[in-house]
């Protein structure tokens, strides 16, 4: 297996972890603190999950095949 595949998969996991933490912080802010969620944070969460995690996963899987 190529070393670049390992980097794509590891980067995928980092983006996924940060995206999940961002989503949990938004949920905590919304339901526990009863505050609003800034639109920039929602956009950052979507980009971390979709553009970061999904794209790195597809690049890693593509190179794996």
N, C-alpha and C positions, 0 to 999 in steps of 0.2 A: 504494500500500500504506500502511496506517495505521502511525503511529509506535508505537502500542501493540503491534502485531504484532512489530516489531523488538525491543522490550523483552522480550516473551515468549520469542522465539527466542534472544536473547542470554542471558537468565536460564536458559533450558533448557541452553545450552552450558556455562554456569558450574556449574550443579548437576551436570551430567554429568561434567565434568572433576574436580570435587571428589569426586564419588562414585567415579570410577575411581581417583583417588589414594588414597582411603580403602580401597578394595578391594585395591589393590596393597600398601599398608602392612600390611593384615591378612595377605595372602599371604606377605609377607616375614617378618613376625613368626612366622607358623606354620611355615613351611618352612625358613627360613634360621636364625632365632634359636631355633627349636624352643620357643617359649613359647605359652601359651594366649592366646586372643583374648577380650577382655572382651565380655560380652553387650551392653553399652551401645554399643560400637563397631559391632557387627553390626547393631543396630537403627538406628543413625545412618546406616550405609551403605545399608540398605534404604530408609530414608526419603529419603535424598538421591537415590537412583536412581529409586525408584518415585514418591514423592510430589512430588519436585522436578522431575526431568527429564521424566518421562512426562506429568505434569499440565501443566507449562508448554508442552510440545510440543503437547499436544492443545488447549490454550487458544489457542495461536498459530495452529494449523492451522484451528481453528474460525472464528477471526476473519478468516483469510485467504480463506476460501470465500465 
